[in-house]
Amino acid sequence: HKLPDRVVFVRGSVPDDSSAFSKEKGVASVAVQAADFHMWGSHSSELPLKLRGEFCASVWPLVQRARDFKKPCPERVVSMSNSLFVASRRRLLATPKDVWMALGALLSDAEAKPDAGALVDYA
């Protein structure tokens, strides 16, 4: 596999001077390098109630398959705004390929599901 040990996913909205990029506490820190997953954001945000049904129908099944559990879709879904995250190669490769393919298909169909990107932010 040609993945690096850590992959950093950064939104275009994250400012260059974000503390997430600092050597002491950011993506280069020892604590982050030892973790399988780490996330930053400017503040927490809750999935709008009007999107919960679509989240539970299209995104939650992917989360269940990726994590190999059968928990019901949560009543309250929270994420971080202006987020970026770091995932280890091990964590990325542990996610079944069909989940990645389904995620790509979901995000590619922007006309049919204009809120798909926002929904995935909460996965």
Residue pairs with C-beta under 8 A, 6 or more apart in sequence:
1 89
1 93
3 89
3 92
3 93
4 89
5 33
5 88
5 89
6 27
6 32
6 33
6 86
6 87
6 88
6 89
7 86
7 87
7 88
7 89
7 92
8 27
8 84
8 85
8 86
9 84
9 85
9 86
9 87
10 84
11 82
11 83
11 84
13 82
14 20
14 82
14 83
14 84
18 26
18 40
18 84
19 25
19 26
19 40
20 26
20 27
20 40
20 84
21 27
21 28
22 28
22 29
23 29
26 32
26 40
27 38
27 84
27 86
31 38
32 38
32 86
35 86
35 88
36 87
36 88
36 90
36 91
37 85
37 86
37 87
37 88
37 91
38 85
38 86
39 80
39 83
39 84
39 85
39 86
40 80
40 83
40 84
40 85
41 79
41 80
41 81
41 82
41 83
41 84
42 80
42 81
42 82
43 80
43 81
43 82
44 78
44 79
44 80
44 81
45 78
45 79
45 80
45 81
46 76
46 77
46 78
47 55
47 76
47 77
47 78
47 79
47 119
47 122
51 115
51 118
51 119
52 73
52 77
54 113
54 115
54 119
55 73
55 77
55 119
55 122
56 73
58 106
58 113
58 116
58 119
59 106
59 119
59 120
59 122
59 123
60 73
60 123
62 99
62 102
62 103
62 106
62 123
63 123
64 70
64 71
65 96
65 98
65 99
66 95
66 96
66 99
77 122
78 122
79 121
79 122
83 121
103 120
106 113
106 116
106 120
107 116
107 117
107 120
109 116
110 116
110 117
113 119
